Amino acid sequence: MSIFLLVFSFLLQGILSLYLPFHFNQLYFLSYHFLVVVLVILYPIYYKKKKITMYYIICILYGLLFDFVYTNTLMIDSILFLVIGIVARFFYLKLDDNLFNLFFILLSSIFLYDTLFYLLMVLFANIPFHPFDLFYKFIHSILLNLIYGFIIYAFITKYKKKIKTSIYV
C-alpha cells in the first residue's frame, strides 16, 4: 500500500504541476509537496516494521526519480528527501501520535524542504530569490498539503487492518 501511495502522489504532483504552477509574479493559493507529505506520513509504518533503512532508501529513490522526471536537478531532491526522512524520524520519536502533531511534522518538513531547496538554488544555481518568495510559497502550500495529508492519514487509518504492524493501529 505504501508503494501505491508513493506512486499516486508522484503522479498527482506531476499532473497538478500542469494546472497549478508556482510563479513569483502571479497569485496562486495552492502550492503542493505531495511526495514530502506521503513520505512523512508513511514513516511510522516502516518504523514499526523495523525497516528504517528501507524507508531511507525509498526517500533517496523517490528523490532521484523526482529529480529525473520533474526538476532536472540531479541529486538535490534525493538529498532533501533523505533529510526530510531523518527529520520526520526525529519528530515522530519525540512527539505523541496524534493528528495535531502530524500536521506540525508536515508543516515543519515542508518548510524545511522549501528553505533548503531555495538556499541550494541561491548558492549553486545563482538564481536570485527573495526571502519573501520562500514565505509566499510556504504560506500558500499550507492548505492543500494539510488537506492531502489528512486524506492520506484517513486512508491509512481506514485500512489499518491490512497494515499488520503500524503506529496507526
JOGIWO-V702343 format. One record per pair of residues at least 4 apart in sequence whose C-alpha atoms are under 6 Angstrom apart, sorted by sequence separation. I is the first residue (numbers start at 1). J is the second residue. If there is no record, write none. Layout:
BEGIN
i=(I	I)
j=(J	J)
END
This chain:
BEGIN
i=(4	5	8	9	12	16	17	38	58	62	66	67	68	77	84	91	105	111	113	120	121	122	132	142	145	149	150	154	156	46	47	67	122	46	67	67	67	63	64	63	60	63	59	60	59	9	84	9	40	31	32	30	31	29	30	32	30	48	48	45	44)
j=(8	9	12	13	16	20	21	42	62	66	70	71	72	81	88	95	109	115	117	124	125	126	136	146	149	153	154	158	160	51	52	72	127	52	73	74	77	77	78	78	78	81	81	82	82	34	109	35	88	140	141	140	141	140	141	145	144	165	166	166	167)
END
